[in-house]
Amino acid sequence: MLGNGWIEAQCMDGEKRLGHIRGAFRKRVWIAAGDVVLLSLRDYQDSKADIILKYTADEARLLKSYGELPDNLKVNETDVGGESDDDVDVEFDIDDI
């Protein structure tokens, strides 16, 4: 986020562009670093674009599986239901208490 509704976006063609979050979209959706968004390129300014859609993590994973996004793109991949290092197994025996 650069401020005032502008972000710096890394496009799939390798270019970095300034993206503008439009007014109504700015008030409805929060965009964070690492989010996958759809940009509308401007005809008269190649270095600027308008953000027209933010993909959810599930939609981005589907696009990646369809081959629309490159394989090296990291989509918000979370470990769902897996065990982490913070999990501690504690067993209680009611008879001992």
Secondary structure, DSSP 8 states (H G I E B T S, - for coil): --BTTEEEEE-TTS-EEEEEE-HHHHHH----TT--EEEEE-SS-TTEEEEEEE--HHHHHHHHHTTSS-TT--------S---TT-------GGG-
